[in-house]
Amino acid sequence: MLRSLRRRGLYLRLIGLVVLLAAMYIAFMTNKYYLLFITNLVFFAAIVLAWNIIGGYAGQLDLGTTGYMGVGAIVSSILSNNIGLHPLISIILGGLSSALLAGAIGFPMFRFGVREVWYALSTAAIVVILNNAVRLLIGPYEYYLRVRPIKTYDELYLATSIALVLVFLLNHAVNNSRLGYYLKAIREDELAAEAIGVDTRRYKLLALMIYAFIVGSLGYLYVVMIGYFYTYRFFDTGISVSIAILGIIGGLGSIEGCLVSAFLLRGVGEYLRTSLAHIIPGLHLLLYGAVLITLGVVEPEGIPGIARRFTTLLKTTKRPVGGVK
């Protein structure tokens, strides 16, 4: 019974997401600027959902998103552009390279008990290290794709939408699996999880590699979206921090909250950047930061907490005065 209810809930959420993506496309398909704008939102929603696996379920404040995305983008672009492999194979291999890198980085950190703020600082430092290492290897130049498998904005929107749906389904699979239960136990109290026999190192490493595989695979789509590869555009700690912020405000472990956070806050940030940056440089960052701080102060649990308060308020307003039914 419980399983059938969960399956029905998943179907309803999936249908809702597909309807939303279709409605966005229908609304903006005639304007290529806005079509690329919503494509960017869909892409970052997929990235935030990927971060939710390591940051939301496992509770690890990972700031290395663009490091894994950049490595995956480099590998998949070289395999597709220079060697001529099929883009889908290149994407998978790019994701695997990011997952292997994450395993090589995560294993010693989890083995020696790197946690909380030190884990966050370590992952942020990895992005900087990878940025400088890649610049030494390939130089600080822009590398354009000679072969573009996705030739129109409509195809790009379809590809990013499919990616978002797949990451959405993977989140649900993790959430309702034994892995998800173990990760949430680690998030709530890692020492208590170890005490009851959970192999915390193993499951944190598995969550990290799954997350790295997803963002590494999505790296190729980002290259196609902007048309070229540039180290500063990929290995960017600022973007990594913003992804973590969107995931935290979306509510740790909340799939729907992460989607709302990515679409709403990323959309507001991009709109402010395009509409106000030419008037007062940096004003969009000030306003965007004010929105984030306000949300953090008002409701530390993020969007799920706001939704819970709103639901409670509605129930209170519907209650008859004097308790008369």
Buried (B, 14 or more C-beta within 10 A) or exposed (E): EEEEEEEEEBEEBBEEBBEBBEEBBEEBBEEEEBBBBBBBBBBBBBBBBBBBBBBBBBBBBBBBBBBBBBBBBBBBBBBBBEEEBEBEEBBBBBBBBBBBBBBEBBBEBBEEEBBEEEBBEBBBBBBEEBBEEBBEEEEEEEBEBEEBBBEEBBEBBBBBBBBBBBBBBBBBEBBBEEBBBBBBBBBEEBEEBBEEEBEBBEBBBBBBBBBBBBBBBBBBBBBBBBEEBBBEBBBBBEBBBBBBBBBBBBBBBBBBBBBBBBBBBBBBBBEBBEEBEEEEEEBBBEBBEEBBEEBEEEBEBBBBBBBEEEEEEEEEEEEEEEEEE
